[in-house]
Amino acid sequence: MSGVLGGFAALAAVIAVGWAVGRTGILGRDAPGILSRLSFFVATPALLFLTLGRADTATVASLALIATAGSAVGTALLYVGLAWWRWRLPAAQLTTGALSSSYVNAGNLGIPVAVYIVGNASYVAPVLLFQVLVMAPVGLGVLAASRAGVAATPTWRQLLVQPLRTPVVIGCALGLLLAASGLDLPAMLLEPVELIAALAVPAALLAYGMSLHGAPRPAAGALAGQVWLAVVLKNLAMPALAYALGRWVADLDGLALLAVTVTSALPTAQNVFVYASAYGRGALLARDVILLSTVLSVPVLVGIAVLLA
């Protein structure tokens, strides 16, 4: 349990520092947006380049992908359908809500949680790679297209072309090329990239913490329904769907079934807030879902570990 609690504690500590910095105002009112853009446009592409450059891409084709990818896509589509039926939201707002309900914190929390509950961090790889290779490009394509002033519902051509201009996707593509080539880049080239990549997580967490200062109570006001819909889907529906797909479709059992259920029960990643902030689409929704899903994921993860382990 110490690994899980330690992961949550580290995130909470950095977010608390961000809140304190925001309260003092020493960085100015524009600091959260600047930090978010720094993380999104500079540091996160470097981090993804390093992560995928060192990854075994064969893990994407494992049977676990049926459960992890299927539960993510199914949950995102469920949010889109319900939110469109209830609120008739534009495409960008639907995209942020869909990512908030299905894009898990595989990088920061996924590794310690997988190590403690499953005993092997490699189980996080399929969901991490699927998110950065599929979910992020599609979601960013919609967000970028909406910011560019194109039609509320982008065409498939726009969705396919737009990610090619996105730094995060470019970082992923370069990382995959490096992994496929099998090259070992010299340390002199990697060290600057590693320094920049190290900014990604703390910058995102500090920006998130600063955004909490002076903010209204989570899930209050006009966004309450959308927030709670995303939280319920993220914390309950997604792990349940992953378990069902893993057990009865992928025919998984034992640790493999536990792993896909646990990784799908992870809370919403801070990346969603960074993406939404970078394009000015649904940042408040993402912020509230991240906060509530993180708090509520603790008893859910513990319950899954007790029932399935």
C-alpha angles and dihedrals in degrees: 000000000000092000093054095044091044091056092050092044093053092052092046092050095054092044089051090053089052091051091050091049090050091050093054092047092214093140096045133242095291095056098097091054093045092050091047092051091046090053094044103042101032117015103034095054088052091049093049091047090056094041096051093037089063097037130105099238090194088079089072090071095053122119089249087071089070090063100035097043093037094052092047094049093041093050093046092050091047090054092048092050096046095041092048092048093048105035108012091228124187119256095260094053091046089051094053091048092047092051091046090056098045113022106094131204093249096150105051103025101017096073099050091041092050092047094051101039102030102020096230128079093200090080087075093061099082095053092041093052094044091052096050095039101042116007098043096048093048094044094045090048091059094043094048092046091052091050091049089060098247124141118311088244107045119216121246089252091056091048091052096046101039097065089058087068095048117101093217092055092044090053090051093049093050090048092053091049090053092049092048093048093053091219122153108216116215117260091243089066097040100048096070090047091050091051092052092043090054088067095061102081101034092045091051093046093047091049090049092050092048090052089058093062110102092359120139122253111292116266092015127136128007094341095055095099094048092047095051092045090055093044094051092047092047099046101035115012099046098053090043091052091046090052092049094048092044096049103037104025106030092030093227125162141168117016094352092058092044090050097054091046093049095046091049090052093058114116125257114290123245086234089080091059090047092050093046092047093048091057098031094239120131100333093150091052092050092046094054095044092051092051097046097039091051093052094044095044092071097071090038093055092045091049092051091049091051095046100042106027 
